[in-house]
Amino acid sequence: MDLNLTPEQDLIIGMVRRFVREEILPLEQYLDPDADELEDDDRQRLIAKTREMGLYGLDIPPEYGGPDIDLVTRTLLAVEMSQHRAGLYAPCYGTFGGAGLAQLFEATEQQKEQYLYPTLRGEKRGFFGLSEPSGGSDPARAIQTKAVRDGDDWVINGGKLWISGADKADFGLVFARTDTDQGRNGVTCFIVDTDQPGFHVRRIVHTLRSAHYATELQFEDLRVSNDNILGQLNKGFAIANDRLTRQRIPYAAGCIGVAIKAQEMALEYVPQRETFGAPLSTRQSIQWMLVDNDIDIRQALWITLEAASKAQQGESFRKEAAMAKLVATEAGGRVVDRCMQMFGGLGVAKDLPFERWYREMRIRRIGEGPSEVQRHVIARELLGASLR
């Protein structure tokens, strides 16, 4: 793995860095500290800019109109795009676009016409419905939502929990058990329209995450056509697992970007702030915080880039992706915590982004699989069949 940027990477990263500095940061001065959306005029103006940059539609394959960017470069861009107040969960406020539900690229042509293409055009929204009240860390075994065949349809009963965006979605991918005896090999993915009878959604009260509602779903005799199975019958968990593994890489990168920005702010602040007649930067305790921050950031970045490099080359990357998610989320939390301490009272005020990063970074140790599950994945990969 070559850690030096190519000329092309240097150019693209420089464009995104300037975009964040010149477009996103000035807007955030006038937004509510917990905002995760821009005014429509600002959003459309910035989308036009990202289109001019040739970077709109990140994560969309080139054959569907997205930019031709490799995974390592995409990871480096995720680091840059998160370096602002809302960067953890709304990097650049969505103005670079995205693939939405990437699993739909594997859909049938009929399914693409009905769901994928309208999503890419911004005409429809989707949600990803995997976690349930019975558990989310081991979804294949925790899934209790059932789908029973009835002629050309399937009838779904059950529920989902902590689902993002379902209250505003037109459709979603719902994972349901279609074979009660097969564990993870008995789960099927269905494309479900939210306007169908039997589909119920309610918002859950705010969590630590800013300006965001999760939702709870209930399915009561919800009928879905057999044509709306995504992929193969009883093979739905493979679709979910691939998404979860790949998502851990940009998920980790976002945490690193926030840590980099927090460290940058601290390095600018401590030489200016005096205590007992001397700058904070002369205090050994502060110096060691900054050193530990730099080590945490570099370690997380290199591990995450290794995962991206292996995935890009078509090698097995399950262990590396788990390591990236584990290390980056925990290291990012430590960096933000130290920087808050260096800023003192300012660190916990909403005038600065630390308190929002602190709250949202805590969620990252749970989202996309908690730290304990990542350690289990890594151990299983190290020990092989003896732990299965």
C-alpha positions as CSV (number, residue, x, y, z in Angstrom):
1,M,0.0,0.0,0.0
2,D,1.5,3.3,-1.1
3,L,0.6,6.1,1.4
4,N,1.7,8.9,-1.0
5,L,-1.1,10.7,-2.9
6,T,-1.2,10.4,-6.6
7,P,-1.4,13.7,-8.5
8,E,-5.0,13.0,-9.3
9,Q,-5.8,12.3,-5.6
10,D,-4.0,15.4,-4.6
11,L,-6.1,17.5,-7.0
12,I,-9.4,16.0,-6.0
13,I,-8.8,16.2,-2.3
14,G,-7.6,19.8,-2.7
15,M,-10.9,20.7,-4.4
16,V,-13.0,19.1,-1.7
17,R,-10.9,20.7,1.1
18,R,-11.5,24.1,-0.4
19,F,-15.2,23.4,-0.9
20,V,-15.5,22.6,2.9
21,R,-13.4,25.6,3.9
22,E,-15.0,28.2,1.5
23,E,-18.6,26.9,1.2
24,I,-19.6,24.7,4.2
25,L,-17.9,26.4,7.1
26,P,-19.2,29.9,6.3
27,L,-22.7,28.6,6.1
28,E,-22.5,26.8,9.4
29,Q,-21.9,30.2,11.2
30,Y,-25.6,31.0,10.5
31,L,-27.1,27.6,11.0
32,D,-28.5,26.1,14.3
33,P,-25.7,24.2,16.0
34,D,-27.8,21.0,15.6
35,A,-28.8,21.5,12.0
36,D,-28.3,18.7,9.5
37,E,-29.9,20.3,6.4
38,L,-29.3,23.5,4.3
39,E,-31.9,25.9,3.0
40,D,-33.0,24.6,-0.4
41,D,-31.4,27.6,-2.3
42,D,-28.0,26.9,-0.6
43,R,-28.3,23.2,-1.2
44,Q,-29.1,23.5,-4.9
45,R,-26.3,26.1,-5.4
46,L,-23.7,23.8,-3.8
47,I,-25.0,20.7,-5.7
48,A,-24.4,22.7,-8.9
49,K,-20.8,23.3,-7.7
50,T,-20.2,19.6,-7.0
51,R,-21.5,18.8,-10.4
52,E,-19.1,21.3,-11.9
53,M,-16.3,19.6,-9.9
54,G,-17.4,16.2,-11.5
55,L,-17.9,14.8,-8.0
56,Y,-21.7,14.6,-7.7
57,G,-23.1,11.2,-7.0
58,L,-20.3,9.7,-5.0
59,D,-20.7,5.9,-4.5
60,I,-22.8,5.7,-7.7
61,P,-21.0,3.4,-10.2
62,P,-19.7,5.2,-13.4
63,E,-22.0,3.2,-15.6
64,Y,-25.0,4.8,-13.7
65,G,-23.6,8.3,-14.0
66,G,-21.4,8.6,-10.9
67,P,-17.7,9.7,-10.9
68,D,-15.0,7.1,-11.6
69,I,-13.3,7.1,-8.2
70,D,-11.5,4.2,-6.6
71,L,-12.3,3.2,-3.0
72,V,-9.1,4.5,-1.5
73,T,-9.7,8.0,-3.0
74,R,-13.3,7.8,-1.8
75,T,-12.1,7.0,1.7
76,L,-9.8,10.0,1.6
77,L,-12.7,12.2,0.4
78,A,-14.8,11.0,3.3
79,V,-12.1,12.2,5.7
80,E,-12.2,15.6,4.1
81,M,-16.0,15.9,3.8
82,S,-16.5,15.3,7.5
83,Q,-14.4,18.2,8.8
84,H,-17.2,20.5,9.9
85,R,-19.8,20.6,12.6
86,A,-22.4,18.4,11.0
87,G,-19.7,16.2,9.3
88,L,-20.3,13.0,11.1
89,Y,-23.8,12.3,10.0
90,A,-24.4,15.0,7.3
91,P,-21.0,15.4,5.5
92,C,-21.2,18.5,3.4
93,Y,-25.0,18.3,4.0
94,G,-25.5,15.8,1.2
95,T,-24.4,18.1,-1.5
96,F,-22.1,15.5,-3.1
97,G,-25.1,13.2,-3.5
98,G,-24.8,9.5,-3.0
99,A,-25.9,6.0,-4.1
100,G,-28.7,5.7,-1.6
101,L,-29.5,2.0,-1.3
102,A,-26.5,0.5,-3.1
103,Q,-28.1,-3.0,-3.0
104,L,-30.4,-1.8,-5.8
105,F,-27.6,-1.9,-8.3
106,E,-28.0,-5.7,-8.1
107,A,-31.8,-5.5,-8.7
108,T,-33.7,-6.8,-11.7
109,E,-34.2,-4.4,-14.6
110,Q,-37.9,-4.0,-13.6
111,Q,-36.9,-3.2,-10.0
112,K,-34.3,-0.7,-11.2
113,E,-36.9,1.1,-13.3
114,Q,-39.3,1.3,-10.4
115,Y,-36.9,2.0,-7.6
116,L,-33.2,2.6,-8.5
117,Y,-33.5,5.1,-11.3
118,P,-36.1,7.3,-9.5
119,T,-33.8,7.3,-6.5
120,L,-30.8,8.3,-8.5
121,R,-32.9,11.1,-10.0
122,G,-33.9,12.3,-6.5
123,E,-37.5,11.4,-7.1
124,K,-37.8,8.7,-4.5
125,R,-36.3,8.0,-1.1
126,G,-35.6,4.6,0.4
127,F,-34.7,3.1,3.9
128,F,-32.8,0.1,5.0
129,G,-34.8,-2.1,7.4
130,L,-32.6,-4.6,9.2
131,S,-32.4,-4.1,13.0
132,E,-35.3,-5.3,15.2
133,P,-36.3,-4.8,18.9
134,S,-34.9,-8.3,19.4
135,G,-31.4,-7.1,18.5
136,G,-29.2,-5.6,15.9
137,S,-25.7,-6.9,16.5
138,D,-26.6,-10.3,15.2
139,P,-29.4,-9.5,12.8
140,A,-29.5,-12.8,11.0
141,R,-30.4,-14.7,14.2
142,A,-32.3,-11.8,15.8
143,I,-34.7,-11.3,12.9
144,Q,-38.2,-12.3,14.0
145,T,-40.2,-10.5,11.3
146,K,-41.7,-13.2,9.1
147,A,-42.8,-13.4,5.5
148,V,-45.2,-16.2,4.5
149,R,-45.9,-17.1,0.9
150,D,-49.5,-16.7,-0.3
151,G,-49.9,-17.3,-4.0
152,D,-47.9,-14.7,-5.9
153,D,-47.5,-12.6,-2.8
154,W,-45.7,-12.7,0.5
155,V,-47.4,-11.6,3.7
156,I,-45.1,-9.8,6.2
157,N,-45.7,-9.5,9.9
158,G,-43.3,-8.1,12.5
159,G,-41.4,-4.9,13.2
160,K,-38.1,-3.0,12.9
161,L,-36.4,-0.5,15.2
162,W,-33.8,2.3,14.9
163,I,-34.5,2.7,11.1
164,S,-33.3,6.0,9.7
165,G,-35.5,7.9,7.2
166,A,-38.4,5.5,7.0
167,D,-40.9,8.3,7.9
168,K,-39.9,10.2,4.8
169,A,-39.3,7.2,2.4
170,D,-41.3,6.0,-0.5
171,F,-40.0,2.4,-0.2
172,G,-37.5,0.4,1.8
173,L,-35.5,-2.8,1.9
174,V,-37.1,-5.0,4.6
175,F,-35.3,-8.2,5.8
176,A,-37.7,-10.9,6.9
177,R,-37.4,-14.6,7.9
178,T,-38.7,-16.9,5.2
179,D,-37.3,-20.1,6.6
180,T,-37.4,-20.6,10.4
181,D,-34.9,-23.4,10.4
182,Q,-32.0,-22.0,8.5
183,G,-30.7,-19.1,10.7
184,R,-28.9,-16.5,8.5
185,N,-29.7,-18.7,5.4
186,G,-33.4,-18.2,6.0
187,V,-33.6,-14.4,5.5
188,T,-35.0,-12.7,2.4
189,C,-34.8,-9.0,1.3
190,F,-38.1,-7.5,0.1
191,I,-38.6,-4.1,-1.6
192,V,-41.6,-2.7,0.3
193,D,-43.6,0.4,-0.7
194,T,-44.5,2.6,2.3
195,D,-48.0,3.4,1.0
196,Q,-49.1,-0.2,1.2
197,P,-51.8,-1.2,3.7
198,G,-50.2,-2.8,6.7
199,F,-47.1,-0.5,6.8
200,H,-46.9,1.6,9.9
201,V,-44.1,4.0,11.0
202,R,-43.6,6.2,14.0
203,R,-40.8,8.5,15.0
204,I,-38.7,7.7,18.1
205,V,-37.8,10.6,20.4
206,H,-34.5,12.3,19.9
207,T,-31.3,10.4,20.6
208,L,-27.8,11.9,21.2
209,R,-27.6,12.5,17.5
210,S,-28.5,16.0,16.5
211,A,-31.6,16.9,14.5
212,H,-32.5,13.3,13.8
213,Y,-35.3,10.9,14.4
214,A,-35.0,7.2,14.2
215,T,-38.2,5.3,13.5
216,E,-40.0,2.1,14.5
217,L,-41.8,0.1,11.9
218,Q,-44.7,-2.3,12.3
219,F,-45.9,-4.7,9.5
220,E,-49.4,-6.1,9.8
221,D,-50.3,-8.5,7.0
222,L,-48.3,-6.4,4.6
223,R,-48.6,-7.9,1.2
224,V,-45.5,-7.8,-1.1
225,S,-45.3,-9.3,-4.6
226,N,-42.9,-12.1,-5.2
227,D,-41.4,-9.8,-7.9
228,N,-40.2,-7.5,-5.1
229,I,-37.7,-10.0,-3.7
230,L,-34.3,-8.4,-4.0
231,G,-31.7,-11.0,-4.9
232,Q,-32.5,-14.6,-4.1
233,L,-35.0,-16.2,-1.7
234,N,-33.4,-17.0,1.7
235,K,-30.1,-15.2,0.6
236,G,-31.0,-11.7,1.9
237,F,-28.5,-11.7,4.7
238,A,-25.6,-11.8,2.2
239,I,-27.0,-8.5,0.8
240,A,-27.1,-7.0,4.3
241,N,-23.7,-8.3,5.4
242,D,-22.0,-7.0,2.3
243,R,-23.4,-3.5,2.9
244,L,-22.5,-3.5,6.6
245,T,-18.9,-4.6,5.8
246,R,-18.3,-2.1,3.1
247,Q,-20.0,0.8,5.0
248,R,-17.6,0.4,7.8
249,I,-14.8,1.9,5.8
250,P,-16.3,5.4,5.0
251,Y,-18.0,5.2,8.5
252,A,-14.5,5.0,10.0
253,A,-13.1,7.7,7.7
254,G,-15.8,10.2,8.8
255,C,-14.6,9.8,12.4
256,I,-11.0,10.4,11.4
257,G,-12.0,13.6,9.6
258,V,-13.7,15.0,12.7
259,A,-10.7,14.0,14.8
260,I,-8.3,15.8,12.4
261,K,-10.4,19.0,12.5
262,A,-10.6,18.9,16.3
263,Q,-6.8,18.5,16.5
264,E,-6.3,21.4,14.1
265,M,-8.5,23.6,16.2
266,A,-6.6,22.6,19.4
267,L,-3.2,23.3,17.8
268,E,-4.4,26.8,16.8
269,Y,-5.9,27.5,20.3
270,V,-3.4,26.3,22.9
271,P,-0.5,28.7,21.9
272,Q,-2.9,31.6,22.3
273,R,-4.6,30.7,25.6
274,E,-2.6,31.6,28.7
275,T,-2.9,30.2,32.2
276,F,-0.7,31.3,35.1
277,G,1.3,33.5,32.9
278,A,2.2,31.0,30.2
279,P,0.5,29.6,27.0
280,L,-1.2,26.3,27.4
281,S,1.1,24.9,24.7
282,T,4.0,25.0,27.3
283,R,2.2,22.6,29.6
284,Q,3.4,19.1,29.4
285,S,-0.1,17.7,30.1
286,I,-1.4,19.6,27.0
287,Q,1.6,18.6,24.9
288,W,0.9,14.9,25.7
289,M,-2.8,15.3,24.8
290,L,-1.7,16.6,21.4
291,V,0.8,13.8,20.9
292,D,-1.8,11.1,21.8
293,N,-4.2,12.8,19.4
294,D,-1.8,12.6,16.6
295,I,-1.0,8.9,17.3
296,D,-4.7,8.1,17.4
297,I,-5.4,9.9,14.1
298,R,-2.5,8.3,12.2
299,Q,-3.2,4.8,13.5
300,A,-6.9,5.1,12.6
301,L,-6.1,6.5,9.2
302,W,-3.6,3.9,8.2
303,I,-5.8,1.0,9.3
304,T,-8.7,2.5,7.4
305,L,-6.7,3.0,4.2
306,E,-5.5,-0.6,4.5
307,A,-9.1,-1.8,4.6
308,A,-10.0,0.4,1.6
309,S,-6.9,-0.8,-0.4
310,K,-7.7,-4.5,0.2
311,A,-11.3,-4.0,-0.8
312,Q,-10.3,-2.1,-3.9
313,Q,-7.9,-4.9,-4.9
314,G,-10.6,-7.5,-4.5
315,E,-9.0,-9.1,-1.5
316,S,-10.7,-10.3,1.7
317,F,-11.2,-7.2,3.9
318,R,-13.7,-8.3,6.5
319,K,-11.2,-8.2,9.3
320,E,-9.6,-5.0,8.2
321,A,-13.0,-3.2,7.9
322,A,-13.9,-4.3,11.4
323,M,-10.5,-3.0,12.7
324,A,-11.0,0.3,10.9
325,K,-14.5,0.7,12.4
326,L,-13.3,-0.3,15.9
327,V,-10.2,1.8,16.0
328,A,-11.5,5.0,14.2
329,T,-14.7,5.3,16.3
330,E,-12.9,4.8,19.6
331,A,-9.8,6.9,18.7
332,G,-12.1,9.7,17.3
333,G,-13.9,9.8,20.6
334,R,-10.7,10.1,22.6
335,V,-9.4,12.9,20.3
336,V,-12.6,14.9,20.6
337,D,-12.7,14.4,24.4
338,R,-9.1,15.6,24.8
339,C,-9.8,18.7,22.7
340,M,-12.8,19.6,24.7
341,Q,-10.6,19.4,27.8
342,M,-8.1,21.7,26.3
343,F,-10.8,24.3,25.4
344,G,-12.3,24.1,28.9
345,G,-15.7,25.8,29.2
346,L,-15.6,26.7,25.5
347,G,-15.3,23.0,24.7
348,V,-18.8,22.3,26.0
349,A,-20.5,25.4,24.6
350,K,-22.6,25.2,21.4
351,D,-20.5,28.0,19.9
352,L,-17.9,25.4,18.9
353,P,-18.6,22.0,17.3
354,F,-16.9,19.8,20.0
355,E,-20.1,19.1,22.1
356,R,-22.0,18.0,19.0
357,W,-19.0,15.8,17.9
358,Y,-18.8,14.4,21.4
359,R,-22.4,13.3,21.4
360,E,-22.5,12.0,17.9
361,M,-19.1,10.3,18.1
362,R,-20.4,8.3,21.1
363,I,-23.1,6.8,18.8
364,R,-20.4,5.7,16.3
365,R,-19.2,3.0,18.8
366,I,-22.6,1.4,18.5
367,G,-23.8,2.2,14.9
368,E,-22.9,-0.2,12.1
369,G,-22.0,-2.8,14.7
370,P,-20.8,-2.0,18.2
371,S,-17.1,-2.2,19.2
372,E,-17.7,-5.6,21.0
373,V,-19.0,-7.1,17.8
374,Q,-16.1,-5.8,15.8
375,R,-13.7,-7.4,18.2
376,H,-15.7,-10.7,17.8
377,V,-15.4,-10.4,14.0
378,I,-11.6,-9.8,14.2
379,A,-11.2,-12.7,16.7
380,R,-13.2,-15.0,14.5
381,E,-11.1,-14.1,11.4
382,L,-7.9,-14.6,13.4
383,L,-8.9,-18.0,15.0
384,G,-10.8,-19.3,12.0
385,A,-13.1,-22.3,12.4
386,S,-12.1,-22.9,16.0
387,L,-14.3,-19.9,17.1
388,R,-17.2,-20.5,14.7
